[in-house]
């Protein structure tokens, strides 16, 4: 089958990684074309994605399109091929709500109903869509190559030594982004005697250690942390960061918003709904690090790349 995948997400973020994994899974049995519909400029990005999505649909001959939320919003009216949507999450409160954006957002749910299947990444979003009358959904969870997270104690010890992270607990405050809750976590924990660290492409500036690392070194950062904190301020699709921390046997304290709640509850981790409670809950997590790490790793390890590939290939075969 000829399959087109419309790409609008940055591959450094969870949604973009997931979609690249879909491409890798389907390439083994199908002809897959990855169409880049991302915006070039920071302003008017919705218009740019609309134009690039429309152009890709006009120029590319495929039997089936796979599209995320943005590309689903921009789906053209004619239906000459089949469609599979991927909905990671639908909560975007910080997007400027101009008239243009509101008009486009109104297209998303009707277009989802036109799709042959809608893939979601947690039960939370499957239930959410069911309440909106979208029943043609299938849950295919985020997945990882679990073997990459098997780091040694010597590697972790060397990482801490190399980056001056000895002497007190290391708390990973998540990606250094406003919507991920990093500023609120820093304010809550800055006077409690921890090494506070963050990573990723920042959209806020905090007076703490910020790392931008290759993926293998990022894994060591998570493994070297005593606790990972994921206090997202929006409804997460799942939270790949929390999942990666669990694969490193690092406990997670998180807000549990959206699909993250399923991940944290399944892994027996600690949910913090009020930032003011963070210091107390972090102390509990540090004290129970080994116990929480073992049970979190046991749950997180079930979500394998092989399982992901089988589910996606099976979905396409069923259409």
C-alpha positions in Angstrom: 0.0 0.0 0.0 1.1 3.6 -0.7 1.0 5.5 2.6 1.6 9.2 3.1 2.4 10.6 6.5 1.9 14.3 7.1 4.5 15.7 9.5 3.9 18.9 11.4 5.6 18.1 14.7 9.2 18.7 15.7 10.9 15.3 16.0 12.6 16.4 19.3 9.1 16.3 21.0 7.0 13.3 21.9 4.4 13.6 19.1 7.1 13.9 16.4 9.0 10.9 17.8 5.9 8.8 17.8 5.1 9.7 14.2 8.6 8.8 13.0 8.2 5.5 14.7 5.0 4.9 12.7 7.0 5.6 9.5 9.6 3.1 10.6 7.0 0.4 11.5 5.1 0.7 8.2 8.1 0.9 5.9 8.8 -2.8 6.4 5.7 -3.7 4.4 4.5 -0.6 2.6 5.7 2.3 0.5 5.7 5.2 2.9 6.2 8.9 1.9 6.9 11.3 4.7 5.6 14.8 3.7 7.0 17.7 5.7 4.3 20.2 6.4 6.0 22.0 9.2 6.0 25.8 9.2 9.2 27.7 8.3 8.6 30.9 10.2 7.4 31.4 13.8 4.6 33.7 12.8 1.5 32.6 10.9 2.5 29.0 11.4 -1.1 27.8 11.1 -1.4 29.3 7.6 2.0 27.8 6.6 1.0 24.3 7.7 -2.4 24.6 6.0 -0.7 25.5 2.7 2.0 22.8 3.0 -0.6 20.2 3.9 -2.9 21.1 1.0 0.0 21.1 -1.4 1.2 17.7 -0.2 -2.2 16.2 -0.6 -2.5 17.6 -4.1 1.0 16.5 -5.3 1.3 13.1 -3.6 -0.6 10.1 -4.8 -1.3 7.6 -2.0 -3.8 5.1 -0.9 -3.9 6.2 2.7 -3.0 9.3 4.6 -1.8 9.3 8.3 -2.2 12.7 9.9 -1.9 14.2 13.4 -4.1 16.8 15.0 -2.8 19.8 12.9 -2.9 17.9 9.6 -6.3 16.6 10.6 -7.6 20.1 11.0 -6.3 20.9 7.5 -7.8 17.8 5.8 -9.1 18.7 2.4 -12.8 18.2 1.6 -12.4 15.6 -1.2 -12.0 12.0 -0.1 -10.1 10.1 -2.8 -8.1 8.0 -0.3 -8.4 6.6 3.2 -7.4 8.4 6.3 -6.0 7.5 9.7 -5.7 10.2 12.4 -3.3 10.3 15.3 -4.6 12.3 18.2 -2.0 12.8 20.9 -3.9 15.4 22.9 -6.4 18.2 22.2 -5.5 20.6 25.0 -3.6 23.6 23.7 -4.6 26.5 26.0 -1.6 28.7 25.3 -2.2 28.9 21.5 -3.2 32.4 20.5 -7.0 32.0 20.0 -7.5 34.3 17.1 -10.5 34.0 14.8 -8.4 32.1 12.2 -7.4 29.5 14.8 -10.9 29.1 16.2 -12.3 28.4 12.7 -9.6 25.8 12.0 -10.1 24.1 15.3 -13.8 23.7 14.5 -12.8 21.4 11.6 -10.8 18.9 13.7 -13.6 16.8 15.2 -15.8 16.6 12.1 -12.7 15.5 10.1 -11.9 12.9 12.7 -15.3 11.4 12.2 -14.5 11.1 8.5 -11.4 9.1 9.1 -11.3 5.3 8.8 -9.6 5.0 12.2 -8.5 7.4 14.9 -5.4 6.3 16.9 -5.0 7.7 20.4 -2.1 7.1 22.8 -4.0 6.4 26.1 -7.4 5.3 27.4 -8.0 8.8 28.6 -8.2 10.2 25.1 -10.2 7.2 23.8 -12.8 8.0 26.5 -12.6 11.7 25.8 -13.3 11.2 22.1 -16.1 8.7 22.8 -17.9 11.4 24.8 -17.7 13.6 21.6 -19.2 10.9 19.5 -16.0 9.5 18.0 -16.1 5.7 18.4 -13.7 4.6 15.6 -10.7 4.8 17.9 -7.8 2.4 18.7 -5.2 2.8 21.5 -1.6 2.3 20.4 0.7 3.4 23.2 4.0 5.1 23.0 6.8 2.6 22.8 10.6 2.3 23.4 13.6 0.1 22.8 13.8 -1.0 26.4 17.4 -2.3 25.9 18.7 1.3 25.4 17.8 2.1 29.0 19.9 -0.7 30.6 22.8 1.5 31.9 25.3 0.4 34.5 25.9 1.9 37.9 29.4 2.8 36.8 28.0 4.8 33.9 25.6 6.7 36.2 28.3 7.3 38.7 30.7 8.7 36.1 27.9 10.9 34.7 27.3 12.4 38.1 31.0 13.0 38.7 31.5 14.5 35.3 28.7 17.0 35.8 29.2 17.8 39.5 25.9 16.2 40.7 27.2 14.5 43.8 26.5 15.4 47.5 22.7 15.8 47.4 19.7 14.4 45.6 19.3 15.1 41.9 15.8 16.2 40.9 15.0 16.3 37.2 12.3 19.0 36.8 11.2 18.0 33.3 11.7 19.7 30.0 12.5 23.4 30.5 9.2 24.7 29.1 6.4 26.7 30.6 3.6 24.3 29.7 5.6 21.4 31.2 5.5 23.2 34.6 9.3 23.6 35.0 9.1 27.2 36.4 6.5 26.1 39.0 8.6 23.1 40.0 11.7 25.3 40.4 9.9 27.8 42.6 8.6 25.0 44.8 11.9 23.2 45.2 14.6 25.8 44.9 15.2 26.2 48.7 15.1 22.4 49.6 18.7 21.4 49.1 18.5 19.5 45.7 20.5 19.6 42.5 17.7 20.8 40.2 18.3 19.9 36.5 16.4 20.2 33.3 16.9 19.5 29.6 15.6 20.0 26.1 14.9 23.1 24.0 13.9 25.7 26.5 11.2 28.4 26.1 11.8 29.8 29.6 15.0 30.7 31.4 15.6 29.2 34.9 18.7 29.6 37.1 19.3 25.8 37.2 21.5 23.3 35.3 20.1 22.9 31.8 21.3 20.1 29.6 21.0 19.7 25.8 22.3 16.1 25.3 22.4 13.3 22.7 19.8 10.8 23.5 22.1 8.2 25.2 23.4 11.0 27.5 19.9 12.1 28.2 19.1 8.6 29.4 22.1 8.8 31.8 20.8 12.2 33.1 17.4 10.5 33.9 19.2 7.5 35.4 21.4 9.8 37.5 18.3 11.6 38.9 16.8 10.5 42.2 13.3 11.7 41.1 11.9 13.0 37.8 9.1 15.6 38.0 6.5 16.0 35.2 4.1 18.7 36.4 2.6 19.5 33.0 0.0 22.2 33.0 -2.0 20.8 30.1 -3.6 17.4 29.4 -0.8 15.2 28.2 -1.3 12.6 25.6 0.9 10.2 27.6 4.3 11.8 28.7 7.3 10.2 27.0 9.5 11.9 29.5 7.9 10.2 32.5 8.0 6.9 30.6 11.7 7.3 29.9 12.4 8.0 33.5 10.6 4.8 34.6 12.6 2.8 32.1 15.7 4.2 33.9 14.2 3.0 37.3 13.9 6.6 38.3 10.7 7.4 40.3 8.3 9.9 38.8 6.2 12.5 40.6 3.7 14.1 38.2 0.5 16.1 37.8 -1.1 13.1 36.2 -2.9 15.2 33.6 -4.5 13.5 30.6 -3.0 10.2 29.6 -0.1 10.7 32.1 -2.4 9.6 34.8 -2.8 6.1 33.3 1.0 5.8 33.0 1.7 6.9 36.6 -1.0 4.9 38.2 -0.1 1.8 36.2 3.5 2.2 37.3 2.6 2.8 41.0 4.1 6.3 41.0 3.2 9.4 43.0 0.7 12.0 41.6 0.9 15.6 42.8 -2.1 17.8 41.9 -1.0 20.9 43.9 2.5 22.4 43.4 2.5 23.4 47.0 2.6 19.7 48.0 5.6 19.0 45.8 8.3 19.3 48.6 6.6 16.7 50.8 5.9 14.3 48.0 9.4 14.6 46.6 10.8 13.7 50.0 8.6 10.6 50.0 9.8 9.7 46.5 13.5 10.1 47.4 13.0 7.9 50.4 11.3 5.2 48.4 13.5 5.5 45.3 14.4 1.9 44.9 10.9 0.5 45.5 9.2 3.0 43.2 11.9 2.6 40.6 11.5 -1.2 40.4 7.7 -1.2 40.1 7.7 1.7 37.6 10.3 -0.1 35.4 8.2 -3.3 35.5 5.2 -1.5 34.1 7.0 0.7 31.6 8.9 -2.2 30.1 5.7 -3.7 28.7 5.5 -1.0 25.9 8.0 -2.3 23.4 8.8 -1.3 19.8 7.9 -4.8 18.6 4.5 -4.5 20.1 4.1 -1.0 18.6 5.1 -2.3 15.1 2.7 -5.2 15.2 -0.2 -3.0 16.2 0.4 -0.4 13.5 0.9 -3.1 10.8 -2.2 -4.9 12.0 -4.3 -1.7 11.9 -3.3 -0.9 8.3 -4.0 -4.5 7.3 -7.5 -4.2 8.8 -8.5 -1.2 6.7 
